[in-house]
Amino acid sequence: MIKKERQEAILKIIRERKYCTVNYLSKQLFVAPITVRRDLTEMETAGLVARCFGGATIPEHENREVPFEIRNKSNTSIKEKLAKKASKLITNGDVVFLDASSTVSHMTKYISEEQNVTVITNSMLVAEKLKEKQIICYLTGGRLVENSYALVGNVAEKTVSDLYANVCFFSAQGIDENGVISDQSESESALRGLMIKNSQKQYFLFDGSKYDKRFAFKICTVQDISDILTDLDDLAFEMGNK
């Protein structure tokens, strides 16, 4: 198991158990304790875990707005797969809403100039990546969120309210067992809601770590969107008919 895969496995186990000892992780992953300690040190530096006596736990920011750089280092291999799958749902000539989530940002690798698409986004990172590929892209404008590449607020919301897209791709911090999609960011949740409202089709991308979680601000339910894209094979909701 390479380091990247091992650290993703460590993060998944800690999130499930809330706290793990070095010895427990060592036995689960069949690696030496010194390797686990080295991984935990790197992960703590990146803000993914919090070290404590004998092991590690989830950091306090798990229940708050999480900096983009931290989100982007979590479950990256799964996000890549979801992004690649999502990109195949784009039709040539589409106008596309892309939100500022770390999962959706991976889609920029799979959108090509030949598709002749127009992208509308509140992510400065997404806009920069698409610029490199000479893809038409509109930034919403708005207030820049601290520790993020996201633009939010009244200006961003006014821009999205006046625009329409064929398809919208978004993510969020949680989805509960009833299909309620929510996030800890009030401003980003409001903007995602407008993107969903002003698009013909809507797709929610999320990895398994986000399931069975509910946060302060409801974005929508699965009945409000076209479909979900996830790595959870047995997960099923009654989707809306759009």
CYANA upper distance limits for C-alpha pairs under 8 A (distance plus 0.5 A):
  1 MET  CA      5 GLU  CA      6.78
  1 MET  CA      6 ARG  CA      6.56
  2 ILE  CA      6 ARG  CA      6.61
  3 LYS  CA      7 GLN  CA      6.56
  3 LYS  CA     39 ASP  CA      8.36
  4 LYS  CA      8 GLU  CA      6.81
  5 GLU  CA      9 ALA  CA      6.71
  6 ARG  CA     10 ILE  CA      6.68
  6 ARG  CA     29 LEU  CA      8.07
  7 GLN  CA     11 LEU  CA      6.65
  7 GLN  CA     39 ASP  CA      6.96
  7 GLN  CA     43 MET  CA      8.11
  8 GLU  CA     12 LYS  CA      6.72
  8 GLU  CA     74 SER  CA      7.31
  8 GLU  CA     75 ASN  CA      6.29
  8 GLU  CA     76 THR  CA      8.50
  9 ALA  CA     13 ILE  CA      6.76
 10 ILE  CA     14 ILE  CA      6.70
 10 ILE  CA     25 LEU  CA      7.45
 11 LEU  CA     15 ARG  CA      6.61
 11 LEU  CA     48 LEU  CA      7.99
 11 LEU  CA     49 VAL  CA      7.99
 11 LEU  CA     74 SER  CA      8.35
 12 LYS  CA     16 GLU  CA      6.77
 12 LYS  CA    209 SER  CA      7.61
 13 ILE  CA     17 ARG  CA      6.65
 13 ILE  CA     20 CYS  CA      8.28
 14 ILE  CA     18 LYS  CA      5.68
 14 ILE  CA     19 TYR  CA      6.06
 14 ILE  CA     20 CYS  CA      6.39
 14 ILE  CA     56 ALA  CA      7.89
 14 ILE  CA     57 THR  CA      6.65
 14 ILE  CA     58 ILE  CA      7.17
 15 ARG  CA     19 TYR  CA      8.16
 15 ARG  CA     57 THR  CA      8.23
 15 ARG  CA     58 ILE  CA      6.85
 15 ARG  CA    209 SER  CA      8.09
 18 LYS  CA     57 THR  CA      6.09
 18 LYS  CA     58 ILE  CA      6.58
 19 TYR  CA     55 GLY  CA      7.78
 19 TYR  CA     56 ALA  CA      6.29
 19 TYR  CA     57 THR  CA      4.87
 19 TYR  CA     58 ILE  CA      7.60
 20 CYS  CA     24 TYR  CA      6.89
 20 CYS  CA     25 LEU  CA      7.25
 20 CYS  CA     55 GLY  CA      6.01
 20 CYS  CA     56 ALA  CA      6.18
 20 CYS  CA     57 THR  CA      7.07
 21 THR  CA     25 LEU  CA      6.91
 21 THR  CA     54 GLY  CA      5.90
 21 THR  CA     55 GLY  CA      4.37
 21 THR  CA     56 ALA  CA      6.98
 22 VAL  CA     26 SER  CA      6.54
 22 VAL  CA     33 PRO  CA      6.60
 22 VAL  CA     36 VAL  CA      6.83
 22 VAL  CA     37 ARG  CA      7.22
 22 VAL  CA     54 GLY  CA      6.66
 22 VAL  CA     55 GLY  CA      5.37
 22 VAL  CA     56 ALA  CA      8.15
 23 ASN  CA     27 LYS  CA      6.77
 23 ASN  CA     33 PRO  CA      6.64
 24 TYR  CA     28 GLN  CA      6.72
 25 LEU  CA     29 LEU  CA      6.55
 25 LEU  CA     33 PRO  CA      8.42
 25 LEU  CA     36 VAL  CA      7.51
 26 SER  CA     30 PHE  CA      6.16
 26 SER  CA     31 VAL  CA      5.66
 26 SER  CA     32 ALA  CA      6.31
 26 SER  CA     33 PRO  CA      5.81
 26 SER  CA     36 VAL  CA      6.81
 27 LYS  CA     31 VAL  CA      7.38
 31 VAL  CA     35 THR  CA      7.09
 31 VAL  CA     36 VAL  CA      7.77
 32 ALA  CA     36 VAL  CA      7.22
 33 PRO  CA     37 ARG  CA      6.69
 34 ILE  CA     38 ARG  CA      6.68
 35 THR  CA     39 ASP  CA      6.73
 36 VAL  CA     40 LEU  CA      6.57
 37 ARG  CA     41 THR  CA      6.66
 38 ARG  CA     42 GLU  CA      6.95
 39 ASP  CA     43 MET  CA      6.59
 40 LEU  CA     44 GLU  CA      6.41
 40 LEU  CA     49 VAL  CA      7.74
 40 LEU  CA     51 ARG  CA      7.73
 40 LEU  CA     56 ALA  CA      7.89
 41 THR  CA     45 THR  CA      6.82
 41 THR  CA     51 ARG  CA      8.22
 42 GLU  CA     46 ALA  CA      6.89
 43 MET  CA     47 GLY  CA      6.72
 43 MET  CA     48 LEU  CA      5.72
 43 MET  CA     49 VAL  CA      6.39
 44 GLU  CA     48 LEU  CA      6.15
 44 GLU  CA     49 VAL  CA      5.42
 44 GLU  CA     50 ALA  CA      6.11
 44 GLU  CA     51 ARG  CA      7.15
 46 ALA  CA     70 ILE  CA      6.93
 47 GLY  CA     59 PRO  CA      7.79
 47 GLY  CA     70 ILE  CA      6.63
 48 LEU  CA     58 ILE  CA      7.80
 48 LEU  CA     59 PRO  CA      7.36
 48 LEU  CA     70 ILE  CA      6.86
 48 LEU  CA     74 SER  CA      8.03
 49 VAL  CA     56 ALA  CA      6.95
 49 VAL  CA     57 THR  CA      6.38
 49 VAL  CA     58 ILE  CA      5.51
 49 VAL  CA     59 PRO  CA      5.77
 50 ALA  CA     56 ALA  CA      6.02
 50 ALA  CA     57 THR  CA      5.79
 50 ALA  CA     58 ILE  CA      6.29
 50 ALA  CA     59 PRO  CA      5.50
 51 ARG  CA     55 GLY  CA      6.61
 51 ARG  CA     56 ALA  CA      4.82
 51 ARG  CA     57 THR  CA      6.94
 52 CYS  CA     56 ALA  CA      5.75
 52 CYS  CA     57 THR  CA      7.58
 58 ILE  CA     62 GLU  CA      7.47
 60 GLU  CA     64 ARG  CA      8.30
 61 HIS  CA     65 GLU  CA      7.39
 61 HIS  CA     66 VAL  CA      6.68
 62 GLU  CA     66 VAL  CA      7.30
 63 ASN  CA    184 GLN  CA      7.82
 63 ASN  CA    215 PHE  CA      8.36
 64 ARG  CA    184 GLN  CA      6.48
 65 GLU  CA    184 GLN  CA      6.20
 65 GLU  CA    185 SER  CA      6.50
 66 VAL  CA     70 ILE  CA      7.35
 66 VAL  CA     71 ARG  CA      7.12
 67 PRO  CA     71 ARG  CA      6.98
 67 PRO  CA    146 GLU  CA      8.45
 67 PRO  CA    147 ASN  CA      5.53
 67 PRO  CA    148 SER  CA      6.39
 68 PHE  CA     72 ASN  CA      6.42
 68 PHE  CA    101 SER  CA      8.38
 68 PHE  CA    102 SER  CA      7.14
 68 PHE  CA    147 ASN  CA      6.88
 68 PHE  CA    148 SER  CA      5.57
 68 PHE  CA    149 TYR  CA      7.76
 69 GLU  CA     73 LYS  CA      7.05
 69 GLU  CA    147 ASN  CA      8.33
 69 GLU  CA    148 SER  CA      8.17
 70 ILE  CA     74 SER  CA      7.31
 71 ARG  CA    102 SER  CA      6.77
 72 ASN  CA     76 THR  CA      7.27
 72 ASN  CA    102 SER  CA      5.70
 72 ASN  CA    103 THR  CA      7.91
 75 ASN  CA     79 LYS  CA      6.80
 75 ASN  CA    207 ASP  CA      7.99
 76 THR  CA     80 GLU  CA      6.61
 77 SER  CA     81 LYS  CA      6.98
 78 ILE  CA     82 LEU  CA      6.76
 78 ILE  CA    207 ASP  CA      7.12
 78 ILE  CA    231 ASP  CA      7.57
 79 LYS  CA     83 ALA  CA      6.47
 79 LYS  CA    103 THR  CA      5.77
 79 LYS  CA    104 VAL  CA      8.48
 79 LYS  CA    106 HIS  CA      7.55
 79 LYS  CA    206 PHE  CA      8.23
 79 LYS  CA    207 ASP  CA      7.45
 80 GLU  CA     84 LYS  CA      6.65
 80 GLU  CA    103 THR  CA      8.08
 80 GLU  CA    106 HIS  CA      6.55
 80 GLU  CA    107 MET  CA      8.27
 81 LYS  CA     85 LYS  CA      6.72
 82 LEU  CA     86 ALA  CA      6.54
 82 LEU  CA    103 THR  CA      8.29
 82 LEU  CA    205 LEU  CA      7.19
 82 LEU  CA    206 PHE  CA      8.33
 82 LEU  CA    229 LEU  CA      6.96
 82 LEU  CA    230 THR  CA      7.18
 82 LEU  CA    231 ASP  CA      8.10
 83 ALA  CA     87 SER  CA      6.63
 83 ALA  CA    103 THR  CA      7.31
 83 ALA  CA    104 VAL  CA      6.76
 83 ALA  CA    106 HIS  CA      6.14
 83 ALA  CA    107 MET  CA      5.22
 83 ALA  CA    110 TYR  CA      8.22
 83 ALA  CA    205 LEU  CA      8.35
 84 LYS  CA     88 LYS  CA      7.29
 84 LYS  CA    106 HIS  CA      8.43
 84 LYS  CA    107 MET  CA      6.83
 84 LYS  CA    110 TYR  CA      6.62
 85 LYS  CA     89 LEU  CA      7.85
 85 LYS  CA    229 LEU  CA      8.50
 86 ALA  CA     90 ILE  CA      8.01
 86 ALA  CA    107 MET  CA      7.88
 86 ALA  CA    169 PHE  CA      8.32
 86 ALA  CA    203 TYR  CA      8.42
 86 ALA  CA    205 LEU  CA      8.49
 86 ALA  CA    229 LEU  CA      7.86
 87 SER  CA    107 MET  CA      6.67
 87 SER  CA    110 TYR  CA      6.62
 87 SER  CA    111 ILE  CA      6.95
 90 ILE  CA     94 ASP  CA      7.17
 90 ILE  CA     96 VAL  CA      8.45
 90 ILE  CA    167 VAL  CA      8.00
 91 THR  CA    115 GLN  CA      7.80
 92 ASN  CA    115 GLN  CA      5.10
 92 ASN  CA    116 ASN  CA      6.37
 92 ASN  CA    117 VAL  CA      6.75
 93 GLY  CA    115 GLN  CA      6.81
 93 GLY  CA    116 ASN  CA      5.50
 93 GLY  CA    117 VAL  CA      5.20
 93 GLY  CA    118 THR  CA      7.79
 94 ASP  CA    116 ASN  CA      8.03
 94 ASP  CA    117 VAL  CA      5.52
 94 ASP  CA    118 THR  CA      6.95
 94 ASP  CA    165 ALA  CA      7.94
 94 ASP  CA    166 ASN  CA      6.31
 94 ASP  CA    167 VAL  CA      7.89
 95 VAL  CA    117 VAL  CA      6.34
 95 VAL  CA    118 THR  CA      5.22
 95 VAL  CA    119 VAL  CA      6.34
 95 VAL  CA    120 ILE  CA      7.97
 95 VAL  CA    164 TYR  CA      8.18
 95 VAL  CA    165 ALA  CA      5.29
 95 VAL  CA    166 ASN  CA      5.85
 95 VAL  CA    167 VAL  CA      7.32
 96 VAL  CA    117 VAL  CA      7.69
 96 VAL  CA    118 THR  CA      6.62
 96 VAL  CA    119 VAL  CA      5.23
 96 VAL  CA    120 ILE  CA      6.53
 96 VAL  CA    165 ALA  CA      5.89
 96 VAL  CA    166 ASN  CA      6.58
 96 VAL  CA    167 VAL  CA      5.67
 96 VAL  CA    168 CYS  CA      6.28
 96 VAL  CA    169 PHE  CA      8.28
 97 PHE  CA    119 VAL  CA      6.47
 97 PHE  CA    120 ILE  CA      5.42
 97 PHE  CA    121 THR  CA      6.33
 97 PHE  CA    165 ALA  CA      6.78
 97 PHE  CA    167 VAL  CA      6.82
 97 PHE  CA    168 CYS  CA      4.98
 97 PHE  CA    169 PHE  CA      6.71
 97 PHE  CA    195 MET  CA      7.02
 97 PHE  CA    199 SER  CA      8.26
 98 LEU  CA    104 VAL  CA      7.17
 98 LEU  CA    105 SER  CA      8.36
 98 LEU  CA    119 VAL  CA      7.47
 98 LEU  CA    120 ILE  CA      6.83
 98 LEU  CA    121 THR  CA      5.49
 98 LEU  CA    122 ASN  CA      7.98
 98 LEU  CA    123 SER  CA      8.34
 98 LEU  CA    168 CYS  CA      6.63
 98 LEU  CA    169 PHE  CA      5.76
 98 LEU  CA    170 PHE  CA      6.80
 99 ASP  CA    104 VAL  CA      7.23
 99 ASP  CA    105 SER  CA      8.43
 99 ASP  CA    121 THR  CA      6.16
 99 ASP  CA    122 ASN  CA      6.47
 99 ASP  CA    123 SER  CA      6.94
 99 ASP  CA    169 PHE  CA      7.18
 99 ASP  CA    170 PHE  CA      5.80
 99 ASP  CA    171 SER  CA      7.99
 99 ASP  CA    192 ARG  CA      7.34
100 ALA  CA    104 VAL  CA      7.50
100 ALA  CA    105 SER  CA      7.27
100 ALA  CA    121 THR  CA      7.61
100 ALA  CA    122 ASN  CA      6.34
100 ALA  CA    123 SER  CA      4.98
100 ALA  CA    124 MET  CA      8.46
100 ALA  CA    126 VAL  CA      8.01
100 ALA  CA    149 TYR  CA      7.50
100 ALA  CA    150 ALA  CA      5.90
100 ALA  CA    170 PHE  CA      8.33
101 SER  CA    105 SER  CA      6.77
101 SER  CA    170 PHE  CA      7.32
101 SER  CA    171 SER  CA      6.33
101 SER  CA    172 ALA  CA      7.55
102 SER  CA    106 HIS  CA      7.46
103 THR  CA    107 MET  CA      8.25
103 THR  CA    171 SER  CA      7.14
103 THR  CA    205 LEU  CA      7.52
103 THR  CA    206 PHE  CA      7.92
104 VAL  CA    108 THR  CA      8.47
104 VAL  CA    169 PHE  CA      7.26
104 VAL  CA    170 PHE  CA      6.73
104 VAL  CA    171 SER  CA      7.29
104 VAL  CA    205 LEU  CA      7.86
105 SER  CA    125 LEU  CA      7.92
105 SER  CA    126 VAL  CA      6.28
106 HIS  CA    110 TYR  CA      8.39
107 MET  CA    111 ILE  CA      7.04
108 THR  CA    126 VAL  CA      7.08
108 THR  CA    129 LYS  CA      6.90
108 THR  CA    130 LEU  CA      6.90
111 ILE  CA    115 GLN  CA      7.79
112 SER  CA    116 ASN  CA      8.30
112 SER  CA    133 LYS  CA      7.77
112 SER  CA    135 ILE  CA      8.05
113 GLU  CA    117 VAL  CA      7.99
113 GLU  CA    133 LYS  CA      7.01
113 GLU  CA    134 GLN  CA      7.10
113 GLU  CA    135 ILE  CA      6.07
116 ASN  CA    135 ILE  CA      7.98
117 VAL  CA    135 ILE  CA      7.61
117 VAL  CA    136 ILE  CA      7.41
118 THR  CA    135 ILE  CA      7.51
118 THR  CA    136 ILE  CA      5.51
118 THR  CA    137 CYS  CA      6.26
118 THR  CA    138 TYR  CA      8.30
119 VAL  CA    135 ILE  CA      8.28
119 VAL  CA    136 ILE  CA      6.79
119 VAL  CA    137 CYS  CA      5.13
119 VAL  CA    138 TYR  CA      6.72
120 ILE  CA    137 CYS  CA      6.28
120 ILE  CA    138 TYR  CA      5.25
120 ILE  CA    139 LEU  CA      6.56
120 ILE  CA    140 THR  CA      7.56
121 THR  CA    126 VAL  CA      7.73
121 THR  CA    127 ALA  CA      7.64
121 THR  CA    137 CYS  CA      7.98
121 THR  CA    138 TYR  CA      6.89
121 THR  CA    139 LEU  CA      5.80
121 THR  CA    140 THR  CA      6.62
122 ASN  CA    139 LEU  CA      6.12
122 ASN  CA    140 THR  CA      5.68
122 ASN  CA    141 GLY  CA      7.46
122 ASN  CA    150 ALA  CA      6.15
122 ASN  CA    151 LEU  CA      5.52
122 ASN  CA    152 VAL  CA      7.58
122 ASN  CA    156 ALA  CA      7.70
123 SER  CA    127 ALA  CA      6.84
123 SER  CA    139 LEU  CA      7.76
123 SER  CA    149 TYR  CA      5.99
123 SER  CA    150 ALA  CA      5.24
123 SER  CA    151 LEU  CA      6.81
124 MET  CA    128 GLU  CA      6.67
124 MET  CA    139 LEU  CA      7.85
124 MET  CA    149 TYR  CA      5.71
124 MET  CA    150 ALA  CA      6.90
124 MET  CA    151 LEU  CA      7.98
125 LEU  CA    129 LYS  CA      6.77
125 LEU  CA    149 TYR  CA      6.43
126 VAL  CA    130 LEU  CA      6.67
127 ALA  CA    131 LYS  CA      6.53
127 ALA  CA    137 CYS  CA      6.78
127 ALA  CA    138 TYR  CA      8.07
127 ALA  CA    139 LEU  CA      7.39
128 GLU  CA    132 GLU  CA      7.07
129 LYS  CA    133 LYS  CA      7.39
130 LEU  CA    134 GLN  CA      6.69
130 LEU  CA    135 ILE  CA      5.82
130 LEU  CA    136 ILE  CA      8.02
130 LEU  CA    137 CYS  CA      7.47
131 LYS  CA    135 ILE  CA      6.45
131 LYS  CA    136 ILE  CA      8.04
131 LYS  CA    137 CYS  CA      7.92
140 THR  CA    151 LEU  CA      7.61
140 THR  CA    155 VAL  CA      7.93
140 THR  CA    156 ALA  CA      5.35
140 THR  CA    157 GLU  CA      8.30
140 THR  CA    159 THR  CA      6.16
140 THR  CA    160 VAL  CA      7.29
141 GLY  CA    151 LEU  CA      6.65
141 GLY  CA    152 VAL  CA      8.09
141 GLY  CA    155 VAL  CA      6.72
141 GLY  CA    156 ALA  CA      5.76
141 GLY  CA    159 THR  CA      8.14
142 GLY  CA    151 LEU  CA      5.55
142 GLY  CA    152 VAL  CA      5.64
142 GLY  CA    153 GLY  CA      6.21
142 GLY  CA    154 ASN  CA      7.42
142 GLY  CA    155 VAL  CA      5.27
142 GLY  CA    156 ALA  CA      5.20
143 ARG  CA    151 LEU  CA      5.64
143 ARG  CA    152 VAL  CA      5.68
143 ARG  CA    153 GLY  CA      6.40
143 ARG  CA    155 VAL  CA      8.20
143 ARG  CA    156 ALA  CA      8.27
144 LEU  CA    148 SER  CA      7.92
144 LEU  CA    149 TYR  CA      7.36
144 LEU  CA    150 ALA  CA      6.32
144 LEU  CA    151 LEU  CA      5.10
144 LEU  CA    152 VAL  CA      7.02
145 VAL  CA    149 TYR  CA      7.24
145 VAL  CA    150 ALA  CA      6.07
145 VAL  CA    151 LEU  CA      6.66
145 VAL  CA    152 VAL  CA      7.51
151 LEU  CA    156 ALA  CA      7.14
152 VAL  CA    156 ALA  CA      5.78
152 VAL  CA    157 GLU  CA      7.62
152 VAL  CA    187 SER  CA      6.43
152 VAL  CA    188 GLU  CA      6.76
152 VAL  CA    191 LEU  CA      7.54
153 GLY  CA    157 GLU  CA      6.65
153 GLY  CA    187 SER  CA      6.64
153 GLY  CA    191 LEU  CA      8.46
154 ASN  CA    158 LYS  CA      6.47
155 VAL  CA    159 THR  CA      6.80
156 ALA  CA    160 VAL  CA      6.86
156 ALA  CA    191 LEU  CA      7.90
157 GLU  CA    161 SER  CA      6.52
157 GLU  CA    190 ALA  CA      8.34
157 GLU  CA    191 LEU  CA      6.28
157 GLU  CA    194 LEU  CA      7.75
158 LYS  CA    162 ASP  CA      6.99
159 THR  CA    163 LEU  CA      7.17
160 VAL  CA    164 TYR  CA      8.10
160 VAL  CA    191 LEU  CA      8.12
160 VAL  CA    194 LEU  CA      7.07
160 VAL  CA    195 MET  CA      7.00
160 VAL  CA    198 ASN  CA      8.30
161 SER  CA    194 LEU  CA      6.92
161 SER  CA    195 MET  CA      8.39
161 SER  CA    198 ASN  CA      7.68
163 LEU  CA    198 ASN  CA      7.53
164 TYR  CA    198 ASN  CA      5.57
164 TYR  CA    199 SER  CA      6.26
165 ALA  CA    198 ASN  CA      6.91
165 ALA  CA    199 SER  CA      5.11
165 ALA  CA    200 GLN  CA      7.13
166 ASN  CA    199 SER  CA      5.90
166 ASN  CA    200 GLN  CA      5.54
166 ASN  CA    201 LYS  CA      6.76
167 VAL  CA    199 SER  CA      5.91
167 VAL  CA    200 GLN  CA      6.23
167 VAL  CA    201 LYS  CA      5.09
167 VAL  CA    202 GLN  CA      6.17
167 VAL  CA    203 TYR  CA      8.34
168 CYS  CA    195 MET  CA      7.06
168 CYS  CA    196 ILE  CA      6.86
168 CYS  CA    199 SER  CA      6.54
168 CYS  CA    200 GLN  CA      8.38
168 CYS  CA    201 LYS  CA      6.70
168 CYS  CA    202 GLN  CA      5.15
168 CYS  CA    203 TYR  CA      6.70
169 PHE  CA    202 GLN  CA      6.55
169 PHE  CA    203 TYR  CA      5.50
169 PHE  CA    204 PHE  CA      6.62
169 PHE  CA    205 LEU  CA      7.74
170 PHE  CA    192 ARG  CA      7.64
170 PHE  CA    202 GLN  CA      8.42
170 PHE  CA    203 TYR  CA      7.00
170 PHE  CA    204 PHE  CA      5.74
170 PHE  CA    205 LEU  CA      6.70
171 SER  CA    204 PHE  CA      5.98
171 SER  CA    205 LEU  CA      5.60
171 SER  CA    206 PHE  CA      6.56
172 ALA  CA    181 ILE  CA      7.57
172 ALA  CA    182 SER  CA      6.79
172 ALA  CA    183 ASP  CA      5.98
172 ALA  CA    206 PHE  CA      7.85
173 GLN  CA    182 SER  CA      6.91
173 GLN  CA    183 ASP  CA      5.42
173 GLN  CA    184 GLN  CA      7.64
173 GLN  CA    210 LYS  CA      6.45
173 GLN  CA    213 LYS  CA      8.24
173 GLN  CA    215 PHE  CA      7.91
174 GLY  CA    181 ILE  CA      6.34
174 GLY  CA    182 SER  CA      5.89
174 GLY  CA    183 ASP  CA      6.71
174 GLY  CA    210 LYS  CA      5.13
174 GLY  CA    211 TYR  CA      6.47
174 GLY  CA    212 ASP  CA      7.52
174 GLY  CA    213 LYS  CA      5.29
174 GLY  CA    214 ARG  CA      5.96
174 GLY  CA    215 PHE  CA      7.18
175 ILE  CA    179 GLY  CA      6.36
175 ILE  CA    180 VAL  CA      5.89
175 ILE  CA    181 ILE  CA      4.89
175 ILE  CA    182 SER  CA      6.76
175 ILE  CA    210 LYS  CA      6.75
175 ILE  CA    211 TYR  CA      5.68
175 ILE  CA    212 ASP  CA      6.33
175 ILE  CA    213 LYS  CA      5.97
175 ILE  CA    214 ARG  CA      6.61
176 ASP  CA    180 VAL  CA      5.96
176 ASP  CA    181 ILE  CA      7.33
176 ASP  CA    211 TYR  CA      6.42
176 ASP  CA    212 ASP  CA      4.61
176 ASP  CA    213 LYS  CA      5.56
176 ASP  CA    214 ARG  CA      6.25
177 GLU  CA    211 TYR  CA      7.93
177 GLU  CA    212 ASP  CA      6.00
178 ASN  CA    237 PHE  CA      8.42
179 GLY  CA    221 THR  CA      5.92
179 GLY  CA    222 VAL  CA      5.79
179 GLY  CA    223 GLN  CA      8.34
179 GLY  CA    237 PHE  CA      7.20
180 VAL  CA    214 ARG  CA      8.07
180 VAL  CA    218 LYS  CA      7.56
180 VAL  CA    219 ILE  CA      8.33
180 VAL  CA    220 CYS  CA      6.72
180 VAL  CA    221 THR  CA      4.90
180 VAL  CA    222 VAL  CA      7.15
181 ILE  CA    214 ARG  CA      7.84
181 ILE  CA    218 LYS  CA      6.53
181 ILE  CA    219 ILE  CA      6.15
181 ILE  CA    220 CYS  CA      5.99
181 ILE  CA    221 THR  CA      6.04
181 ILE  CA    222 VAL  CA      7.82
182 SER  CA    189 SER  CA      7.95
182 SER  CA    214 ARG  CA      6.40
182 SER  CA    215 PHE  CA      5.83
182 SER  CA    216 ALA  CA      7.40
182 SER  CA    217 PHE  CA      5.89
182 SER  CA    218 LYS  CA      4.78
182 SER  CA    219 ILE  CA      5.71
182 SER  CA    220 CYS  CA      7.74
183 ASP  CA    189 SER  CA      6.90
183 ASP  CA    214 ARG  CA      7.90
183 ASP  CA    215 PHE  CA      5.58
183 ASP  CA    216 ALA  CA      6.85
183 ASP  CA    217 PHE  CA      5.87
183 ASP  CA    218 LYS  CA      7.12
183 ASP  CA    219 ILE  CA      7.73
184 GLN  CA    215 PHE  CA      5.91
184 GLN  CA    216 ALA  CA      5.95
184 GLN  CA    217 PHE  CA      6.48
185 SER  CA    189 SER  CA      6.51
185 SER  CA    217 PHE  CA      7.47
186 GLU  CA    190 ALA  CA      6.81
186 GLU  CA    216 ALA  CA      8.49
186 GLU  CA    217 PHE  CA      6.43
187 SER  CA    191 LEU  CA      6.92
188 GLU  CA    192 ARG  CA      6.61
189 SER  CA    193 GLY  CA      6.70
189 SER  CA    217 PHE  CA      7.11
189 SER  CA    218 LYS  CA      7.65
189 SER  CA    219 ILE  CA      5.93
190 ALA  CA    194 LEU  CA      7.08
190 ALA  CA    219 ILE  CA      7.49
191 LEU  CA    195 MET  CA      6.89
192 ARG  CA    196 ILE  CA      6.68
192 ARG  CA    219 ILE  CA      7.45
193 GLY  CA    197 LYS  CA      6.70
193 GLY  CA    219 ILE  CA      6.18
193 GLY  CA    220 CYS  CA      7.51
194 LEU  CA    198 ASN  CA      6.61
195 MET  CA    199 SER  CA      6.79
196 ILE  CA    201 LYS  CA      8.36
196 ILE  CA    202 GLN  CA      6.58
196 ILE  CA    225 ILE  CA      7.91
200 GLN  CA    242 LYS  CA      8.21
201 LYS  CA    225 ILE  CA      7.43
201 LYS  CA    226 SER  CA      6.09
201 LYS  CA    242 LYS  CA      7.74
202 GLN  CA    225 ILE  CA      5.58
202 GLN  CA    226 SER  CA      5.57
202 GLN  CA    227 ASP  CA      7.24
203 TYR  CA    225 ILE  CA      7.05
203 TYR  CA    226 SER  CA      6.49
203 TYR  CA    227 ASP  CA      5.66
203 TYR  CA    228 ILE  CA      5.94
203 TYR  CA    229 LEU  CA      7.43
204 PHE  CA    225 ILE  CA      8.32
204 PHE  CA    227 ASP  CA      7.17
204 PHE  CA    228 ILE  CA      5.25
204 PHE  CA    229 LEU  CA      6.54
205 LEU  CA    228 ILE  CA      6.56
205 LEU  CA    229 LEU  CA      5.29
205 LEU  CA    230 THR  CA      6.50
206 PHE  CA    210 LYS  CA      7.03
206 PHE  CA    228 ILE  CA      8.34
206 PHE  CA    229 LEU  CA      6.98
206 PHE  CA    230 THR  CA      5.71
206 PHE  CA    231 ASP  CA      8.16
207 ASP  CA    211 TYR  CA      8.09
207 ASP  CA    230 THR  CA      5.96
207 ASP  CA    231 ASP  CA      6.24
207 ASP  CA    232 LEU  CA      7.89
208 GLY  CA    230 THR  CA      7.50
208 GLY  CA    231 ASP  CA      6.73
208 GLY  CA    232 LEU  CA      6.40
220 CYS  CA    224 ASP  CA      6.76
221 THR  CA    225 ILE  CA      7.79
222 VAL  CA    226 SER  CA      8.18
222 VAL  CA    227 ASP  CA      7.70
222 VAL  CA    228 ILE  CA      8.08
222 VAL  CA    237 PHE  CA      7.60
222 VAL  CA    238 GLU  CA      7.89
222 VAL  CA    239 MET  CA      6.15
222 VAL  CA    240 GLY  CA      7.29
223 GLN  CA    238 GLU  CA      7.20
223 GLN  CA    239 MET  CA      5.22
223 GLN  CA    240 GLY  CA      4.47
223 GLN  CA    241 ASN  CA      8.20
224 ASP  CA    239 MET  CA      8.11
224 ASP  CA    240 GLY  CA      6.16
225 ILE  CA    239 MET  CA      7.55
225 ILE  CA    240 GLY  CA      6.51
225 ILE  CA    242 LYS  CA      7.96
226 SER  CA    239 MET  CA      7.19
226 SER  CA    240 GLY  CA      6.74
226 SER  CA    241 ASN  CA      7.59
226 SER  CA    242 LYS  CA      6.63
227 ASP  CA    239 MET  CA      7.03
